[in-house]
Amino acid sequence: MKDWENINNEEVVCYCKGINKGVIVSAIKDGKNTLIEIQLSTNACTGSECKTKNPSGKCCSKDIIELIIIYGNGSEGRSNCTGNCCCS
């Protein structure tokens, strides 16, 4: 897991869609505090090329949830996420 508190806003979180930390944090500050709300408002975590585009080879859902925990209202932000990857 990355140290999201100390990473700049230009750092890419969702490689499939090219969404950076700043976009996700902005959505969180606008009241989006679940993974589903972040997906709907930013289109992050809606791709299907995680294993090839993300250098870690993993879905970004765990990173987005971590950002919700850090910058959100203290909720876990998991919503209806099941399995290891929420990307469609």
Residue, then its C-alpha position, 0 to 999 in steps of 0.5 A: m500500500k502506498d503512503w497516500e498522505n504524502i504522495n502528491n495529487e498528480e500520482v495516478v491511482c486508477y491506471c485503467k482510466g488515468i485518474n489521479k489522486g487529486v481527482i479522487v480526493s476532490a470527489i471525497k471532499d465533495g461528499k463521495n465516501t464509498l467506492i461506488e460513489i467514487q466510481l460514479s463520480t470519477n469513473a475510477c475503478t471501472g476499467s478492466e485492464c488492471k493487470t496490464k496497466n497498473p504497475s502493481g498488477k492489481c485493482c485500484s479499489k484498495d487504494i481508493i478505499e484507503l483514500i476514503i479512509i484518509y480524506g473522508n468521513g472516517s467510513e471504510g468506504r467499501s460499499n458493495c465491493t466484493g471479491n478482490c477487484c471491483c473493476s468491471 
